Amino acid sequence: GATMSTGALADDMGVSPGTVTSMLKTLSEAGLAVYKPYEGVALTPSGHLLAMRMLRRHRLIELFLVETLKLTWDQVHEEAEDMEHAVSDFLVDRIDEFLGRPEFDPHGDPIPTPDGELRGSERNAVPLSECAPGARFRLVRVTDQQAEFLRYLSEAGMELGVEGDVTDRHDAAGVVSLRAAGKPFSLSLAQAEVLLVEELP
């Protein structure tokens, strides 16, 4: 139900505002979005359900590729982008059943149910950048899924489920120091912001 500005949407998608405006008019005419010039856009209920169905397809395909073909989490995003428009709802439902109705994809993103509900969305996770020195954490989600960044995390042992400690945080320098997977590791605050963690006692 939230409204998003055309400029913010263009920035997120990496396209021109004119391209976004054209797309929004088409979505509005199809009854999938409510678009008001200079105010922004919001999805209609049918648009929201369609968006959830696309997320469901994408995230289930990513997990299927990891679980069955043993692709790594940095390899599956683009493959799923190519496949998600070609598979039927029937096949998506069978993949969901085969995988045991999973709640999360390989990056920790929640997988919508067929009726558009997000399984596991109530999980209490915070950005790693917000954790104070001395905090213990478990990595549960990575929201930046660029392949190069995911490979960087893998090489450092920062994969889903890893537990660690925040050893220091230098706000002025914009750096967070950690110890995870048995070794020290540093991230910029911007990188730490896209790593969602559960704080441990």
SULVENPE-V384079 format. One record per backbone hydrogen bond with DSSP energy under -0.5 kcal/mol. CO is the residue of the C=O (numbers start at 1). NH is the residue of the N-H. E is the energy in kcal/mol with one decimal. If there is no record, write none. Layout:
co:CO nh:NH e:E
co:CO nh:NH e:E
//
This chain:
co:4 nh:41 e:-2.3
co:5 nh:9 e:-2.1
co:6 nh:10 e:-2.4
co:7 nh:11 e:-2.3
co:8 nh:12 e:-2.4
co:9 nh:13 e:-2.0
co:10 nh:14 e:-1.4
co:10 nh:15 e:-1.7
co:16 nh:20 e:-1.9
co:17 nh:21 e:-2.7
co:18 nh:22 e:-2.1
co:19 nh:23 e:-2.2
co:20 nh:24 e:-2.8
co:21 nh:25 e:-2.1
co:22 nh:26 e:-1.7
co:23 nh:27 e:-2.5
co:24 nh:28 e:-2.5
co:25 nh:29 e:-2.3
co:26 nh:30 e:-1.5
co:27 nh:32 e:-2.6
co:27 nh:33 e:-0.9
co:28 nh:31 e:-1.3
co:32 nh:44 e:-1.8
co:33 nh:35 e:-0.6
co:34 nh:36 e:-0.5
co:34 nh:42 e:-1.7
co:36 nh:39 e:-2.3
co:36 nh:40 e:-2.4
co:40 nh:36 e:-2.6
co:41 nh:4 e:-2.7
co:42 nh:34 e:-3.3
co:44 nh:48 e:-2.9
co:45 nh:49 e:-2.2
co:46 nh:50 e:-2.0
co:47 nh:51 e:-2.3
co:48 nh:52 e:-2.4
co:49 nh:53 e:-2.1
co:50 nh:54 e:-2.0
co:51 nh:55 e:-2.3
co:52 nh:56 e:-2.6
co:53 nh:57 e:-2.3
co:54 nh:58 e:-2.7
co:55 nh:59 e:-2.8
co:56 nh:60 e:-2.3
co:57 nh:61 e:-2.5
co:58 nh:62 e:-2.3
co:59 nh:63 e:-2.1
co:60 nh:64 e:-2.6
co:61 nh:65 e:-2.5
co:62 nh:66 e:-1.8
co:63 nh:67 e:-3.0
co:64 nh:68 e:-2.7
co:64 nh:69 e:-0.7
co:65 nh:69 e:-0.8
co:65 nh:71 e:-1.9
co:66 nh:70 e:-0.6
co:72 nh:75 e:-2.2
co:72 nh:76 e:-0.8
co:75 nh:79 e:-0.7
co:76 nh:80 e:-2.7
co:77 nh:81 e:-2.1
co:78 nh:82 e:-1.8
co:79 nh:83 e:-1.9
co:80 nh:84 e:-2.6
co:83 nh:86 e:-2.0
co:83 nh:87 e:-1.1
co:88 nh:92 e:-2.2
co:89 nh:93 e:-2.5
co:90 nh:94 e:-1.9
co:91 nh:95 e:-2.5
co:92 nh:96 e:-2.3
co:93 nh:97 e:-2.2
co:94 nh:98 e:-2.9
co:95 nh:99 e:-2.3
co:96 nh:101 e:-2.9
co:97 nh:100 e:-1.3
co:103 nh:111 e:-2.6
co:105 nh:108 e:-2.1
co:107 nh:142 e:-2.7
co:109 nh:105 e:-2.4
co:110 nh:112 e:-0.6
co:111 nh:119 e:-1.4
co:113 nh:116 e:-2.1
co:117 nh:113 e:-3.2
co:117 nh:119 e:-0.8
co:118 nh:121 e:-1.3
co:120 nh:123 e:-1.6
co:123 nh:125 e:-1.4
co:126 nh:197 e:-3.1
co:127 nh:130 e:-2.0
co:128 nh:131 e:-1.5
co:132 nh:135 e:-2.2
co:135 nh:166 e:-2.6
co:136 nh:200 e:-2.5
co:137 nh:164 e:-2.2
co:138 nh:198 e:-2.5
co:139 nh:161 e:-3.4
co:141 nh:196 e:-3.0
co:143 nh:145 e:-0.7
co:146 nh:150 e:-2.3
co:147 nh:151 e:-2.3
co:148 nh:152 e:-1.9
co:149 nh:153 e:-2.2
co:150 nh:154 e:-2.4
co:151 nh:155 e:-2.6
co:152 nh:156 e:-1.1
co:153 nh:158 e:-2.7
co:154 nh:157 e:-1.5
co:157 nh:159 e:-1.5
co:159 nh:162 e:-2.2
co:162 nh:139 e:-2.5
co:163 nh:181 e:-1.1
co:164 nh:137 e:-2.5
co:165 nh:167 e:-0.8
co:165 nh:179 e:-2.1
co:166 nh:134 e:-3.7
co:168 nh:177 e:-3.1
co:169 nh:171 e:-0.8
co:170 nh:174 e:-1.5
co:170 nh:175 e:-2.0
co:174 nh:189 e:-2.0
co:175 nh:170 e:-3.2
co:176 nh:187 e:-2.4
co:177 nh:167 e:-1.8
co:177 nh:168 e:-1.7
co:178 nh:185 e:-2.0
co:179 nh:165 e:-2.2
co:180 nh:183 e:-1.9
co:183 nh:180 e:-2.3
co:185 nh:178 e:-3.3
co:187 nh:176 e:-3.2
co:188 nh:192 e:-2.6
co:189 nh:193 e:-1.4
co:190 nh:194 e:-0.6
co:191 nh:194 e:-1.0
co:192 nh:128 e:-1.0
co:192 nh:129 e:-0.9
co:192 nh:195 e:-1.0
co:194 nh:143 e:-2.6
co:194 nh:196 e:-0.7
co:195 nh:128 e:-2.9
co:196 nh:140 e:-2.6
co:196 nh:141 e:-1.6
co:197 nh:126 e:-2.6
co:197 nh:199 e:-0.5
co:198 nh:138 e:-1.8
co:200 nh:136 e:-0.6
//
